[in-house]
Amino acid sequence: MTDATDPPGRPRGAARSGPATARAVNVLAPNASPMTLDGTNTWILSEPGSDRAAVVDPGPLDEGHLSAVVGEAERAGKRVVLTLLTHGHPDHAEGAARFAEMTRSPVRALDPALRLGEEGLVAGEGIRVGGLELRVVPTPGHTADSLSFHIPADRAVLTGDTVLGRGTTVVAHPDGRLGDYLDSLRRLRSLTVDDGVETVLPGHGPVLEDARGALEYYLAHRAGRLAQVETAVEEGLHDPGEVVARVYADVDRSLWPAAELSVRAQLEYLREHGLV
């Protein structure tokens, strides 16, 4: 879910179905739109040589797409034994119940309402599937329930909507909070420094091969937007719609409703920190 046009110097390629790393294969959902870029990236994760796989974000309730995910796993000689969700937005999670039915796999998520099975997900938890090791990274901000998944063996992190392959993401106020989001970006950046993460597997858009650069860009972008919003308020603009028209004038108007969510989150952040 984007709130900005493609900035200079960032990847402009389209997401493609197929292998992204040694342990991650993307199956692109057919739900392209201004808000979802090329469509939702559904990720099949498995250890090379294993016959078991986990799927992250089955995507929309689209029978053809869900069948394509199952088929891709089966062609590789793998059986889906676990479904994971980065967050509960429909473009990522709507198809989860049907997919669980098709694969007879439990669904694990942070939000209890999204789970099918008894186990949820816990920050820092390690998940093992047929030799594959994942680590749960809490990344709230886009939504309160947003998670990322660190794949240590691939030096990769799967980010859902926290970091996209093109453009930037919306902080979905009131569920999403800017302070949480900034903390999440710093947490992901620390993975690039402390754990050697090099690759971002996003929820939308192409794979990013420079994880640290992407996260530093995101942090700088957020700081710049926040300064613009603060300036707009100081100049007398208080209605979120008016602030959007000023600050996001360079963004396609079809994205202004999403940008307004981010502006509301920014205004709340500024008030909480006594800056306006």
C-alpha distance (Angstrom), angle and dihedral (degrees) to the residues before:
residue distance angle dihedral
M1 . . .
T2 3.81 . .
D3 3.77 133.3 .
A4 3.80 101.0 177.8
T5 3.77 141.6 50.3
D6 3.78 118.9 -108.6
P7 3.80 107.5 -73.9
P8 3.81 121.4 -137.7
G9 3.78 114.6 -89.4
R10 3.81 95.5 22.8
P11 3.83 121.7 112.7
R12 3.78 113.2 -84.1
G13 3.80 99.5 -174.6
A14 3.78 124.2 116.3
A15 3.76 125.5 -109.0
R16 3.79 113.9 -102.8
S17 3.77 133.2 -162.6
G18 3.79 113.4 -113.1
P19 3.82 142.4 64.8
A20 3.79 116.0 -21.4
T21 3.81 100.2 170.8
A22 3.80 134.8 -2.5
R23 3.81 89.6 -84.0
A24 3.80 104.7 28.7
V25 3.80 129.8 73.2
N26 3.79 122.2 180.0
V27 3.80 124.9 -143.0
L28 3.81 108.1 -171.0
A29 3.80 116.4 -140.0
P30 3.84 117.2 -134.3
N31 3.82 94.5 -119.9
A32 3.80 102.3 104.6
S33 3.82 115.1 163.4
P34 3.81 139.8 139.1
M35 3.82 87.0 -87.1
T36 3.83 97.8 45.5
L37 3.83 100.1 34.6
D38 3.83 108.8 -150.6
G39 3.81 91.5 -7.2
T40 3.79 135.9 -81.8
N41 3.79 117.0 -44.6
T42 3.81 109.1 -132.9
W43 3.79 108.7 -163.5
I44 3.81 126.2 -148.5
L45 3.81 108.5 -161.0
S46 3.80 124.4 -168.7
E47 3.78 142.2 145.5
P48 3.84 113.1 -105.7
G49 3.78 108.6 -98.2
S50 3.80 94.2 18.0
D51 3.80 122.7 119.0
R52 3.83 93.1 -149.2
A53 3.79 128.2 81.4
A54 3.79 142.2 -179.5
V55 3.79 122.8 -143.7
V56 3.79 121.7 -148.7
D57 3.81 119.2 -155.6
P58 3.84 106.6 -5.0
G59 3.79 86.1 -159.9
P60 3.81 129.7 -148.1
L61 3.78 124.3 -0.1
D62 3.79 93.4 -92.1
E63 3.80 113.5 141.7
G64 3.78 93.2 -156.8
H65 3.80 93.0 52.5
L66 3.80 94.3 45.6
S67 3.80 90.3 49.5
A68 3.81 89.8 48.9
V69 3.81 90.5 54.9
V70 3.80 91.9 50.6
G71 3.81 90.1 45.9
E72 3.80 93.1 50.5
A73 3.80 90.8 52.6
E74 3.80 92.8 46.4
R75 3.81 92.8 49.7
A76 3.80 87.3 56.6
G77 3.82 90.0 51.0
K78 3.80 93.9 -108.6
R79 3.77 134.4 131.4
V80 3.82 119.4 -148.5
V81 3.81 107.6 -124.7
L82 3.81 101.1 164.0
T83 3.81 137.4 35.0
L84 3.81 119.4 -158.4
L85 3.80 129.9 -170.9
T86 3.79 127.2 -151.6
H87 3.83 90.1 -161.4
G88 3.76 141.9 -28.5
H89 3.81 105.5 -96.2
P90 3.83 109.6 129.5
D91 3.79 95.4 -118.9
H92 3.82 87.1 63.5
A93 3.79 105.1 28.1
E94 3.80 111.2 22.9
G95 3.80 92.8 93.7
A96 3.81 95.2 45.7
A97 3.81 98.1 98.1
R98 3.79 93.1 48.3
F99 3.81 91.1 44.4
A100 3.80 90.5 51.1
E101 3.79 88.5 52.1
M102 3.81 91.4 50.4
T103 3.81 94.3 48.2
R104 3.81 99.7 29.0
S105 3.78 88.2 -129.7
P106 3.81 128.5 139.9
V107 3.80 120.0 -113.4
R108 3.78 116.5 -131.1
A109 3.80 122.2 -166.5
L110 3.78 139.8 146.6
D111 3.81 92.6 -112.7
P112 3.83 109.9 73.2
A113 3.81 89.7 -147.5
L114 3.80 90.0 65.7
R115 3.79 98.1 48.2
L116 3.78 125.6 104.5
G117 3.79 104.4 -167.2
E118 3.76 132.4 25.1
E119 3.80 101.9 -79.0
G120 3.77 124.7 85.6
L121 3.79 127.2 -176.1
V122 3.80 126.2 -91.8
A123 3.81 128.4 -158.4
G124 3.79 110.7 -98.4
E125 3.78 92.7 12.0
G126 3.77 118.7 148.3
I127 3.81 118.0 -134.3
R128 3.79 122.7 -163.5
V129 3.81 123.8 -165.8
G130 3.79 116.6 175.6
G131 3.81 92.6 -34.1
L132 3.80 94.3 -39.7
E133 3.81 112.9 125.2
L134 3.80 121.8 -153.1
R135 3.80 129.8 173.5
V136 3.81 122.9 -151.7
V137 3.82 112.7 -127.6
P138 3.82 116.9 -168.4
T139 3.81 108.8 -133.0
P140 3.83 108.2 167.6
G141 3.78 120.0 169.5
H142 3.78 106.9 81.2
T143 3.80 82.4 58.7
A144 3.80 130.2 -11.0
D145 3.82 91.2 -111.4
S146 3.82 98.2 48.0
L147 3.80 117.1 135.9
S148 3.78 135.5 176.7
F149 3.81 128.3 -154.0
H150 3.80 122.0 -136.5
I151 3.81 115.3 -149.4
P152 3.83 101.9 -163.8
A153 3.81 97.0 -173.6
D154 3.81 91.1 56.3
R155 3.82 95.3 40.1
A156 3.79 84.5 -126.3
V157 3.78 139.8 126.9
L158 3.80 125.5 -155.2
T159 3.79 106.7 -144.5
G160 3.82 110.7 -178.9
D161 3.81 105.7 -157.0
T162 3.81 96.0 -25.5
V163 3.82 90.4 90.3
L164 3.81 121.2 14.5
G165 3.77 130.1 -158.8
R166 3.80 91.8 -122.0
G167 3.80 131.5 23.3
T168 3.80 120.9 -9.2
T169 3.77 135.2 -70.4
V170 3.79 134.3 -107.8
V171 3.80 122.3 -112.3
A172 3.80 95.8 -135.6
H173 3.82 101.1 -140.4
P174 3.01 131.6 -129.9
D175 3.81 93.4 22.1
G176 3.79 91.1 36.9
R177 3.81 118.9 61.2
L178 3.79 126.5 -161.1
G179 3.81 95.9 -141.8
D180 3.79 90.3 54.2
Y181 3.78 90.6 46.1
L182 3.81 93.8 52.9
D183 3.81 89.8 49.2
S184 3.81 89.2 50.8
L185 3.80 92.7 51.8
R186 3.81 89.6 50.7
R187 3.81 89.9 48.5
L188 3.80 90.7 52.9
R189 3.80 91.6 45.7
S190 3.80 88.5 54.2
L191 3.81 88.3 58.3
T192 3.80 88.6 60.4
V193 3.81 90.8 51.9
D194 3.80 102.8 36.4
D195 3.82 102.5 28.2
G196 3.78 103.2 30.6
V197 3.81 96.6 -116.2
E198 3.80 109.1 173.6
T199 3.80 105.4 163.5
V200 3.81 133.6 59.9
L201 3.80 118.0 -154.4
P202 3.82 100.8 -162.7
G203 3.78 131.6 -160.1
H204 3.82 89.9 -123.6
G205 3.78 133.0 19.2
P206 3.81 132.6 18.3
V207 3.80 127.3 -32.0
L208 3.81 114.0 -89.4
E209 3.80 115.0 -136.0
D210 3.83 95.2 -170.4
A211 3.78 103.2 60.3
R212 3.80 95.9 169.6
G213 3.79 92.6 49.1
A214 3.80 91.4 49.0
L215 3.80 92.8 50.7
E216 3.78 93.5 46.0
Y217 3.80 88.5 50.7
Y218 3.81 91.2 50.3
L219 3.81 91.9 50.8
A220 3.81 92.1 47.6
H221 3.81 91.3 46.2
R222 3.80 91.9 52.0
A223 3.80 91.8 48.2
G224 3.79 90.2 50.6
R225 3.80 94.4 48.5
L226 3.80 91.3 46.8
A227 3.80 90.7 52.8
Q228 3.80 89.8 50.1
V229 3.80 91.8 51.3
E230 3.80 91.1 47.7
T231 3.80 90.4 51.5
A232 3.80 91.5 48.7
V233 3.81 90.6 53.1
E234 3.79 91.7 47.8
E235 3.81 87.7 53.9
G236 3.81 90.4 56.1
L237 3.80 104.3 -92.9
H238 3.79 111.2 133.1
D239 3.81 105.2 150.6
P240 3.84 109.2 93.3
G241 3.81 91.3 -136.0
E242 3.81 91.2 54.9
V243 3.79 90.7 48.4
V244 3.81 90.8 51.2
A245 3.80 91.2 51.7
R246 3.81 89.6 53.1
V247 3.79 102.6 38.4
Y248 3.81 99.8 33.3
A249 3.79 97.5 39.7
D250 3.82 88.9 123.2
V251 3.82 92.6 56.5
D252 3.81 126.0 89.4
R253 3.81 108.0 -94.3
S254 3.80 90.5 -127.9
L255 3.81 86.1 71.0
W256 3.81 96.0 49.2
P257 3.83 94.3 95.0
A258 3.81 89.1 57.4
A259 3.80 90.5 43.1
E260 3.80 88.8 54.4
L261 3.80 89.5 59.6
S262 3.79 88.8 55.0
V263 3.82 91.2 46.3
R264 3.79 90.8 52.6
A265 3.81 88.6 51.4
Q266 3.81 90.3 48.6
L267 3.81 92.8 49.2
E268 3.80 90.4 50.0
Y269 3.81 90.2 49.6
L270 3.81 92.1 50.3
R271 3.82 91.5 49.3
E272 3.79 93.1 47.5
H273 3.81 90.1 52.4
G274 3.81 94.1 45.3
L275 3.78 93.0 -116.1
V276 3.82 96.2 127.0
